[in-house]
Amino acid sequence: MNLPQKFPLTGLSCTSCVDKVTARLLQHPDITAATVTLQPPQAAITTRHALSDEEMNGWLRPLGKYQVAASAASAASPAAAPAQPAKSARTYRPLLILLGYLLLVIAAANAMQGRFDPALSMRLFMGGFFIAFSFFKMLDLRGFSDAYRSYDLVARALPAYGFVYPFIELGLGLAYLAHWQPVWVNAATALVMGVSLLGVLRAVLSGRAIRCACLGTVFNLPMSTVTIIEDALMLLMALMALAGHA
């Protein structure tokens, strides 16, 4: 889908500004074309899905002074109003497929043992979860970092954290699969997921339409209670594992 949108911009003062903003917009995974002008100061873009003012500001934030003007909501195309897809089973199909794959791996591992092992199953689930989610984030590190910074508490204060986070997930996933230092790994998971959950809760309770970055920018997933359940489940499993080692 090619959807035209226009966003009035502030901060544009010269052709160098135009070039910077244009180059930045064309790096966005969902923007297929972009034209930035000084008179009027605006960005005319073509997108694969509608982008909100907040998403645009989050994407332009690394450049500094350039922002979408407050009147952008009324200037944008009426058809572009819904910035996120409807929350349905179809919307979350990638997550459901990933969950199915993880459960199949766990079932195969238990079948090899000839019995159901709860501790092994939980460890395999957590390891597979982190590695899979890390993979999708690393497909577009910059895009993930920008999207993550729009709601994560640490990434907002420390932008570099958005670039580091996928590597943290990868490290935790490998540690779970190798069964390495389980106490420390579970403690680190509880800390990371606890902080992440706070940011997600704040975003969901705000009622704003925010793009979930859990699978990077490959899939357009809305922030919702599903995201809360994801983080809360990982936090709960880490705490349960810690209790088991106490």
C-alpha positions, 0 to 999 in steps of 0.5 A, a space after each residue: 500500500 502506498 499512502 500519501 501523507 503531509 506533515 508541516 515541519 518546524 526547524 527548517 531554515 535552509 537547503 541543508 536542513 531539507 537535505 538532512 530531513 529528506 535523507 533521514 525520512 528515506 531511511 525509515 523502513 515504511 517510507 517509500 518516497 519523501 519530498 521536503 520543502 522550505 516553502 511551505 516547510 513540510 514533508 510530503 511522504 509516501 508510506 506503506 502504512 499511516 504514520 502518526 505525528 509521534 512516530 514522525 517526531 520519534 524518527 526525526 529526533 536524532 537530527 535535533 531541532 526538526 519536529 512535526 508542527 502541532 497542526 500536522 494532525 489536521 493537515 494529514 490525509 483523513 485516510 491516514 488517521 489510524 496510525 496502527 492496525 486493528 488489534 486482532 488475531 491476524 495482527 498478532 499472527 507473527 507472534 502466534 507463529 513464533 509461539 507455535 515454533 517455540 512450543 514445537 521445539 519444547 515438545 521435541 526436546 521433551 519427547 527426546 527425554 521421554 518425559 516432561 521436564 518443566 525446568 528444561 521447557 521453561 529454559 528452552 522457551 526463554 532462550 528461544 524467545 530471546 534469540 528470536 526476538 533479538 534476530 528480528 530487532 537486528 534486521 534494522 537496529 536503527 529503526 528498532 532503536 528509534 521505535 523503542 525510544 518512543 516508550 522505553 524508560 531507559 532508552 529515552 534517557 540513554 538512546 544508545 540502550 536501544 542499540 544495545 538491547 538486541 545484543 542483551 537479548 541475544 546474550 540472555 538467550 544463549 545463556 539460557 540454552 547453554 544453562 550458564 550461570 542460571 542464577 545471574 542470568 535469571 536475575 538479569 532477565 528479571 531486571 531487564 524485563 521489569 524495566 521494560 514492563 514499566 515502559 510498556 505499561 506506561 505506554 499502554 495506559 496512556 491510550 496513545 497509538 504506539 508501535 510495538 518494537 518487540 519484533 523490530 520494524 519488520 512487523 507493524 504491531 500495535 502496543 497493547 495488553 499482548 505486549 504487557 503479557 509478553 514482558 510480564 510472562 518473561 519476568 514471572 518465569 525468571 522470578 520462578 526460576 530464581 525461587 527454584 534456585 533459592 
